[in-house]
């Protein structure tokens, strides 16, 4: 039984070596940290409150977490402000700063956030989720995090003359306030990574509306390889194509352990469809479905008509892999033609006949391609029979998949937070839904134009009443669970803030929906079977992650710029890595950061693969059927569909925190992570694109797309961020392996940094392993399998012995070339108990390892010196 609340609160007060005032002080219009000015011209209506004076911890907080937060509570506090007149949207200055470097995360679209750096309050962007200050005067860092206070959420935004503003909004004109005691949290630390942990731990204890990642179970797929249908099919996804896709991977030697059936499987239609009970037809690209709503909660006709067993027999339907590409290609042509017409209209062109003729011609060609779709999918042995006892639909399909592909552990399907992109059709289901107009908040006016926002606003949201949120999710998920689905990818999450006017505001509406989603997740998907997406706003993290433990860390992988910029094929890939790495700093406190799928045959596939190898999350592709680079895939994935995953999630190195690796012409993105017996740094040349505050969009900066100098040192790895790995950072000497250059180097903590030059859209992976002194003459360090990008992740166990037969013993997972450094030649080498030959030359020890299926690919190695 938990202690009473007064005992919990007392934990926050005791054992404080320093008072709050010794860290932060607000007086005479100045906010300072340990005597160093941080903000000046702070308005008199702004307050600073000690953490323990505001926080009233609940019984739900684990005592170890409470003790940890209590011990550090002197390093943080709450900012508030008050106004004379209550309002549903209040903006107030927190003070002014200039000449101080900051790193921030802001929403550049409704759904997605990214990094921004500057040195003045006026450089802060709209919808900023947090600001991290560099305070070199005291070798420390300070973070200000806008949070939730009552029914209001907050975000930072720029002011004039260096002021940074905070905006508190309820999302409903019926919900007003004038006073906030804790609308933002402020915290200081001498370590930026500890700072994130400490600050979000304190907010978790204060709000008790979410839980930290350390408190939750993560999805099974987090260390596995998978395939998502999105870029493979878009909305043309169907069972036969999926089957052939999974089969191709298996035959290519990498068996997916999870499948995500993305958008296109649901029963949706439009308000003006002639038959309200029929599914919408001829949908191809994302955008065409965004004004549609759910009219049933089960699968659409394409999946409902699948007949059990039809893909298992000798006469299984064939599949033309060229068909999805043709459909998607033609739909892209049509989309570009429509954009060209719209641009002409905006520029004042009155004669649109040529544009209309082209659009009509492309429409006709697309309809001709689509005309045979149903016959090709359904009338080939997989169609529903008028009678008989055969099984049909998703249940039959998932059963057949598992019968054929024994390693397929998880099958997820996509759905939007509100059901479909535009919700649930009123009157079509048992749910209480109505079309609610969408109102975009003023704070989002400065974000990037987005087709998804335009479409959702255009049609309004078929919103299920918040009292029915539990019923919405349980109805969908209990059905899906019953037909063999093990999890969901929940997308389009930040539509709730558009429709909160009648429902107590955005905070209260979000609480109702996230409670329903969390309850259903526990009941139907083992509490963890969910990937969140389009969710990168503080509302979600502070209100929606009590149960959810995994989510997207960046905007979509775009195989090309959707706006048609030819450079976008390249520079958008670097932008994606910046999104993911910097977002992981805060998102990783609450969820496993998911770096999204990519395509193995893309122009920048290797570039993406290098980042996924060390990101610390799952690896999954969205390859077209018939379009794979298996040589590349096998550098990421073992034959059994597992991956050599790092121990943590990848984060930017300290020397990147206040730089701009996108278009400053000099900075390489460096991300670090830890393996069980070493560390890894990835250097990525991401220069060539970024946010333009004037145009309010991400655009190319071609002048920056050039070779960039990269400097890497063993101290760039934050060894102490994993208690079990901390000792690795105390080694006297390290072996470094450069994956792309295939080079070995020996360094010490006092050595100069390793220098290299990275070409545009290229990378290098630096694996660091402590060197062990086995005797006066022998030093040893294992790199692992060099045919894998994350070679250090293949070493699963490592043991050195001063007595006994073996001097070095280890278990290595995978097949291929094993590499180690050995200052002297071993006398013998044993592989799985048998003595084997090896190669040794000038310190390089090489050995070929087989993939042993019976041992799950794990080989036992022993070296005798």
SVG drawing of the C-alpha trace seen along z (x, -y; Angstrom):
<svg xmlns="http://www.w3.org/2000/svg" viewBox="-28 -45 83 75">
<polyline fill="none" stroke="black" stroke-width="0.4" points="0.0,0.0 1.3,-3.4 2.0,-5.9 -0.5,-8.8 0.0,-11.9 1.6,-14.0 4.3,-11.4 4.8,-11.4 5.1,-15.2 7.6,-15.2 10.0,-13.1 10.3,-16.0 11.3,-18.4 13.8,-16.3 17.5,-15.8 17.9,-18.9 21.6,-20.0 20.8,-23.3 17.7,-25.5 15.9,-26.4 17.1,-30.0 20.7,-28.9 19.9,-27.5 17.3,-29.9 16.4,-33.4 13.8,-35.8 14.2,-39.3 14.3,-42.9 13.1,-41.6 15.9,-39.2 15.8,-35.4 19.3,-34.0 20.7,-30.5 23.4,-30.2 24.1,-33.9 24.3,-33.9 21.6,-36.1 19.4,-34.0 16.4,-36.2 16.1,-40.0 13.1,-42.3 11.0,-39.6 7.5,-41.1 6.3,-41.6 3.3,-39.2 5.7,-36.3 6.3,-34.0 8.9,-31.4 7.7,-28.7 9.8,-25.9 9.0,-22.5 7.9,-21.1 5.6,-24.1 3.5,-23.2 3.9,-19.4 1.4,-17.2 2.5,-13.7 -0.1,-11.0 0.0,-7.4 0.6,-6.3 4.2,-7.5 6.7,-4.7 8.7,-5.4 12.2,-5.1 11.1,-7.7 9.7,-9.9 12.9,-9.7 15.0,-10.5 12.9,-13.5 12.9,-14.7 16.6,-14.6 17.0,-16.8 14.0,-19.1 16.2,-22.0 17.5,-22.2 14.0,-23.0 10.9,-25.0 7.7,-26.2 7.2,-29.4 3.7,-31.0 2.0,-34.3 -1.3,-36.0 -3.5,-38.4 -6.3,-40.7 -8.8,-39.3 -9.5,-35.6 -9.3,-34.3 -9.1,-31.0 -5.7,-32.1 -3.2,-34.1 0.3,-35.3 2.9,-36.6 6.6,-37.4 8.9,-35.3 11.6,-37.8 14.3,-38.7 17.6,-37.1 20.2,-37.7 23.7,-36.4 23.0,-33.1 22.9,-29.9 19.9,-27.8 18.6,-24.5 14.8,-24.1 12.2,-21.8 9.2,-23.4 6.2,-22.2 6.8,-22.9 3.6,-21.1 0.5,-20.3 1.9,-16.7 5.7,-17.0 8.4,-18.8 12.1,-19.5 15.1,-21.3 16.0,-25.0 19.0,-26.9 19.5,-30.6 20.8,-33.0 17.8,-35.4 14.3,-35.2 13.2,-36.6 14.8,-33.6 12.4,-31.1 9.8,-29.7 6.1,-29.4 4.8,-26.3 8.2,-25.6 8.0,-22.6 11.1,-23.4 14.2,-25.6 17.6,-24.3 20.1,-27.1 23.9,-26.7 25.3,-28.4 29.1,-27.9 29.7,-30.4 28.9,-27.7 29.4,-24.7 25.7,-23.9 22.5,-23.8 19.0,-25.1 15.8,-23.9 12.4,-25.7 9.5,-23.3 6.0,-24.6 3.6,-22.1 -0.1,-21.6 -1.7,-23.6 -5.3,-22.7 -7.2,-22.7 -4.5,-24.7 -1.5,-23.6 1.3,-25.9 4.0,-26.5 6.8,-29.1 6.9,-31.6 9.1,-34.6 8.6,-38.1 10.1,-41.4 13.4,-42.7 14.7,-39.4 11.7,-38.5 10.5,-34.9 6.8,-34.5 4.6,-31.8 1.2,-31.0 -1.4,-29.2 -4.5,-28.0 -7.5,-25.8 -8.8,-25.3 -12.3,-26.3 -13.8,-29.8 -15.9,-28.3 -12.8,-27.5 -11.0,-30.6 -8.4,-31.4 -6.3,-34.2 -3.8,-32.7 -1.2,-30.0 1.2,-28.8 2.9,-26.1 2.6,-26.8 6.2,-25.9 9.0,-23.9 12.6,-25.1 15.5,-22.9 19.3,-23.1 22.1,-20.4 25.7,-20.2 24.9,-17.3 22.4,-17.9 21.3,-14.3 20.8,-14.0 19.0,-17.3 16.4,-15.7 15.9,-12.8 15.7,-14.9 13.3,-17.5 10.8,-15.0 10.9,-12.9 10.0,-15.9 7.1,-16.8 5.9,-13.2 5.7,-13.3 4.0,-16.7 1.4,-16.0 0.9,-12.2 -0.8,-12.1 1.9,-10.1 4.7,-7.6 8.3,-7.5 9.7,-4.9 11.4,-3.2 8.0,-2.4 6.5,-0.7 6.8,2.4 7.9,1.8 6.4,3.5 7.8,6.9 8.9,5.5 11.4,3.0 14.5,5.2 13.2,6.8 13.0,6.4 9.7,5.7 7.9,4.4 5.3,1.7 2.9,1.6 2.8,-2.2 5.3,-3.2 4.9,0.2 1.2,-0.2 -0.2,-3.4 -4.0,-3.0 -4.0,-0.1 -2.8,2.3 -4.5,5.8 -3.8,9.3 -2.2,10.9 0.3,8.2 1.2,8.3 1.6,12.1 4.1,11.9 5.9,9.1 6.5,11.1 7.4,14.1 10.1,12.2 11.8,11.1 11.8,14.7 13.2,16.1 15.8,13.4 17.1,14.6 15.7,12.0 12.4,13.0 10.2,10.1 9.2,10.6 6.5,7.9 4.2,6.6 2.4,3.2 -0.7,3.0 -0.9,-0.7 -3.7,-2.9 -6.0,-1.4 -7.4,1.7 -10.4,-0.1 -14.0,-0.5 -14.2,-4.2 -16.3,-6.3 -17.3,-9.9 -20.3,-11.9 -21.6,-12.3 -21.1,-8.7 -24.3,-7.4 -24.3,-4.2 -23.4,-4.9 -22.7,-1.2 -20.1,-0.7 -16.4,-1.4 -14.7,-4.3 -13.1,-3.1 -10.1,-4.0 -8.0,-5.5 -4.3,-5.5 -2.3,-8.4 -2.4,-9.8 -4.7,-12.8 -7.5,-11.3 -8.8,-9.5 -8.4,-12.3 -12.0,-13.6 -13.4,-10.0 -14.9,-8.5 -15.3,-5.0 -18.7,-3.5 -17.8,-0.1 -15.2,0.9 -14.0,4.0 -11.9,4.5 -12.9,3.2 -14.0,5.4 -10.4,6.0 -9.6,7.8 -13.1,9.1 -13.2,11.2 -9.9,13.0 -10.6,16.7 -8.7,18.8 -6.1,21.1 -6.1,19.7 -2.5,18.5 -1.3,21.8 -2.3,24.0 -0.5,24.8 -2.7,22.5 -2.1,19.4 -2.8,16.1 0.1,14.4 1.0,10.8 2.3,8.2 4.8,6.1 4.8,3.4 1.1,2.7 1.4,0.7 4.3,-1.3 2.2,-2.1 -0.8,-3.2 1.3,-5.3 3.3,-6.8 0.2,-7.8 -1.4,-9.2 1.7,-11.3 1.6,-12.7 -2.1,-13.6 -1.2,-15.3 1.5,-17.4 -0.8,-18.4 -3.4,-19.6 -0.8,-21.5 0.4,-23.2 -3.2,-24.2 -3.6,-25.6 -0.4,-27.5 -1.5,-29.0 -4.7,-30.1 -2.8,-31.8 -0.6,-33.6 -3.6,-35.1 -3.8,-32.7 -7.4,-32.8 -7.1,-30.3 -6.9,-26.9 -8.0,-24.8 -4.6,-23.2 -4.2,-22.3 -7.7,-20.9 -7.1,-18.8 -4.0,-17.3 -5.8,-16.6 -8.7,-14.9 -6.3,-12.8 -4.4,-11.6 -7.6,-10.9 -8.8,-8.7 -5.5,-6.9 -5.6,-6.3 -9.2,-5.0 -8.2,-2.6 -5.4,-1.3 -7.7,-1.0 -10.5,0.6 -9.1,4.1 -8.1,3.8 -10.9,5.7 -10.9,8.5 -7.1,8.9 -7.4,9.1 -10.6,10.9 -11.4,13.1 -8.3,15.2 -9.1,17.9 -9.4,15.6 -12.9,14.3 -15.7,14.9 -18.0,17.8 -21.8,17.4 -22.0,20.3 -19.8,22.8 -18.0,22.9 -14.7,21.4 -13.2,18.7 -12.8,15.2 -11.4,11.8 -8.6,10.6 -8.9,13.6 -8.3,16.0 -5.5,13.9 -3.6,13.5 -4.0,17.2 -2.6,18.1 0.3,15.7 1.3,17.3 0.9,20.8 3.4,20.0 5.7,17.6 6.5,19.1 8.6,16.2 6.0,13.5 5.4,12.5 3.3,9.4 0.8,8.0 -0.2,4.4 -2.8,2.3 -3.1,-1.4 -5.9,-3.7 -6.3,-7.4 -6.8,-8.5 -10.4,-9.5 -11.0,-6.3 -10.2,-7.4 -8.6,-10.7 -12.0,-12.4 -13.4,-10.3 -16.5,-8.1 -19.5,-8.7 -22.5,-9.8 -25.2,-7.1 -23.2,-4.5 -22.1,-2.7 -23.2,-2.2 -21.0,-5.1 -22.3,-8.5 -20.5,-10.6 -21.2,-14.0 -19.4,-16.1 -17.6,-18.8 -16.0,-21.9 -12.2,-22.1 -10.7,-25.2 -7.0,-25.7 -5.4,-27.5 -3.6,-30.8 -0.3,-29.2 -0.4,-26.9 -0.8,-29.7 3.0,-30.0 3.6,-26.3 4.2,-24.8 1.3,-24.4 0.2,-20.8 -2.2,-18.9 -3.4,-16.8 -4.4,-19.8 -6.2,-21.4 -8.2,-18.2 -9.2,-17.5 -10.3,-21.1 -12.2,-21.0 -14.4,-18.1 -14.7,-18.5 -14.1,-15.7 -16.6,-12.9 -15.9,-13.0 -17.1,-10.3 -18.3,-11.9 -15.6,-11.7 -18.0,-9.7 -17.8,-7.0 -14.0,-7.1 -13.6,-3.9 -16.3,-2.2 -14.6,-3.5 -11.3,-1.9 -12.5,1.2 -14.9,1.9 -12.1,1.6 -9.4,3.3 -11.4,6.2 -12.4,7.1 -8.9,6.7 -7.4,8.8 -10.0,11.5 -8.9,11.8 -5.2,12.1 -4.0,8.5 -1.5,7.9 -1.1,4.1 -2.0,0.9 -0.2,-2.1 -2.2,-5.1 -1.8,-8.1 -3.2,-11.6 -3.1,-12.2 -3.2,-15.9 -6.6,-16.4 -8.2,-16.6 -7.0,-20.2 -9.0,-21.2 -12.4,-20.0 -12.2,-20.8 -14.5,-23.8 -17.6,-22.0 -15.8,-19.4 -14.1,-21.4 -11.0,-22.2 -8.1,-20.3 -6.7,-19.0 -10.0,-17.6 -10.8,-16.1 -7.4,-14.6 -7.6,-13.0 -10.9,-11.3 -9.5,-9.9 -6.1,-8.9 -7.8,-7.1 -10.0,-5.2 -6.9,-4.3 -4.8,-3.3 -7.6,-1.1 -8.1,0.7 -4.3,1.1 -4.2,2.9 -7.3,5.1 -6.6,6.0 -2.9,5.6 -1.0,6.7 -0.6,3.1 2.2,2.3 1.1,3.2 0.9,-0.4 3.1,-2.7 2.0,-6.4 2.5,-8.7 1.8,-12.3 2.0,-12.9 4.9,-15.3 3.2,-17.9 3.4,-18.2 -0.3,-17.5 0.3,-13.9 3.4,-13.3 2.0,-14.9 -1.5,-13.3 -1.2,-10.3 1.8,-8.3 0.6,-6.6 0.5,-3.3 1.9,-4.1 5.6,-3.3 6.7,-3.7 6.3,-6.4 7.6,-8.1 10.6,-10.4 10.4,-12.2 8.3,-13.2 7.8,-10.6 10.5,-9.1 9.9,-10.9 11.4,-9.1 11.2,-12.5 10.1,-16.0 6.3,-16.0 6.5,-19.6 8.6,-18.4 12.0,-19.9 14.5,-17.6 17.1,-18.2 14.6,-16.9 15.4,-13.3 18.7,-14.0 18.3,-16.8 15.1,-15.5 16.9,-12.4 19.3,-14.5 16.3,-16.5 14.7,-13.2 17.8,-12.3 17.8,-15.7 14.1,-15.3 14.7,-11.9 17.9,-12.5 17.0,-15.7 13.4,-14.7 14.8,-11.6 16.2,-13.8 12.8,-14.5 10.6,-11.8 12.9,-9.1 12.1,-9.9 8.6,-8.6 8.6,-6.4 11.0,-4.3 11.9,-6.7 10.9,-5.0 13.0,-6.4 10.4,-5.2 10.7,-2.9 12.7,-3.5 13.2,-1.8 16.3,0.3 16.6,-0.6 16.3,-4.3 19.1,-6.6 19.9,-7.3 19.1,-3.9 22.6,-3.2 22.6,-6.6 19.3,-5.7 20.5,-2.2 23.5,-3.6 21.3,-5.7 18.8,-2.9 21.6,-0.5 22.4,-2.6 19.1,-4.4 18.2,-1.9 14.7,-1.1 13.2,1.3 14.3,1.5 11.6,1.7 11.3,1.1 8.6,0.0 10.1,1.6 8.0,2.1 7.4,5.8 10.3,6.8 12.5,3.9 15.0,4.8 18.7,4.5 19.3,7.6 23.0,7.0 22.2,3.8 19.4,5.3 21.7,8.0 24.0,5.4 21.1,4.5 19.2,7.7 20.1,11.3 18.4,14.2 16.0,14.8 14.6,11.2 16.3,9.9 18.7,6.9 22.0,6.1 20.3,3.3 22.1,0.7 21.3,0.5 19.9,-3.1 18.4,-5.4 20.7,-7.5 21.2,-11.2 23.2,-14.1 26.7,-14.5 27.3,-17.5 29.2,-19.5 26.2,-19.3 23.6,-20.5 23.8,-24.2 24.9,-23.9 22.9,-23.7 23.9,-20.4 21.5,-21.3 22.6,-24.5 25.5,-26.1 28.0,-24.8 30.3,-23.3 28.6,-20.9 28.2,-17.2 25.4,-15.5 27.1,-13.1 24.9,-10.7 26.1,-8.4 24.8,-5.2 26.0,-2.3 26.4,1.4 26.8,4.0 30.6,3.9 31.4,0.7 30.0,-2.5 29.3,-3.8 29.2,-7.2 27.6,-7.9 28.7,-10.9 26.1,-12.0 26.5,-14.8 23.0,-16.3 23.8,-19.7 21.6,-21.0 18.2,-21.9 16.2,-23.2 13.5,-25.5 13.0,-28.9 11.4,-31.2 10.3,-33.7 8.7,-31.2 7.5,-28.9 8.6,-25.8 11.5,-23.4 13.4,-24.0 16.7,-23.1 19.9,-25.1 21.9,-23.7 25.0,-25.8 25.4,-23.7 25.2,-20.4 28.9,-19.7 31.6,-17.7 31.9,-18.5 34.8,-17.9 34.0,-15.5 35.9,-15.2 35.2,-12.3 36.6,-11.5 36.0,-8.8 34.7,-11.4 31.8,-12.1 30.2,-9.0 28.2,-9.5 29.3,-6.3 27.7,-7.2 24.2,-7.4 23.9,-3.6 24.9,-2.5 26.0,0.9 28.2,-0.7 29.8,-3.4 33.0,-1.3 33.5,-1.2 34.3,-4.9 37.2,-4.5 39.4,-2.4 43.0,-3.5 42.9,-2.5 40.2,-1.9 40.0,-0.1 38.1,-2.1 36.6,-0.6 35.5,-2.8 32.8,-0.8 32.7,-2.5 36.4,-3.0 37.1,0.5 39.9,-0.8 41.1,0.1 42.7,-2.5 44.0,-2.5 43.3,-5.6 43.4,-6.8 41.3,-9.4 44.2,-11.8 44.6,-11.0 43.6,-13.7 40.2,-13.3 39.8,-11.1 39.4,-13.3 37.4,-12.5 35.6,-14.2 32.0,-13.2 30.5,-13.7 27.0,-15.0 24.4,-12.4 27.1,-10.1 28.1,-8.8 30.7,-6.9 30.1,-4.7 32.8,-4.7 32.7,-1.6 34.7,-2.1 35.7,1.0 37.9,0.9 41.2,2.7 41.8,5.4 45.3,6.2 45.4,10.0 49.1,10.2 52.3,8.1 52.5,8.7 48.9,9.3 46.1,6.8 42.7,7.7 39.4,6.1 36.6,7.6 34.9,5.5 32.3,8.1 30.9,8.8 32.2,6.2 29.6,7.2 27.0,5.6 26.7,1.8 26.4,2.1 29.3,4.6 29.6,4.0 26.0,5.0 26.7,8.5 28.9,9.3 26.3,10.6 28.6,11.9 32.3,11.2 34.5,12.6 38.2,12.4 40.0,14.9 43.4,14.6 43.2,18.3 41.8,21.2 42.2,22.4 40.7,19.4 41.9,15.9 39.0,14.4 35.5,16.0 32.5,14.5 29.2,15.2 28.6,13.5 25.2,13.4 25.2,13.5 27.2,15.0 30.0,13.3 33.5,11.8 34.4,11.6 37.1,9.0 39.1,8.4 42.3,6.6 45.0,8.8 48.5,7.5 49.8,11.0 48.8,14.1 46.5,16.4 47.8,20.0 44.4,21.5 40.9,20.5 37.7,22.5 34.4,22.1 31.5,23.8 33.8,26.2 35.9,27.2 39.3,25.8 39.3,23.7 41.7,21.8 41.9,18.1 43.8,15.2 46.1,12.9 48.3,10.2 49.6,7.0 47.1,7.0 44.1,7.9 42.3,11.1 39.8,12.4 37.5,15.4 34.5,16.5 31.4,17.3 28.5,19.4 24.9,18.8 23.8,21.7 20.1,21.9 19.8,24.4 21.6,22.0 19.6,18.9 22.6,17.7 24.8,17.5 28.4,18.7 30.7,19.3 34.2,18.2 37.3,18.8 40.8,17.6 43.9,19.1 47.1,17.1"/>
</svg>
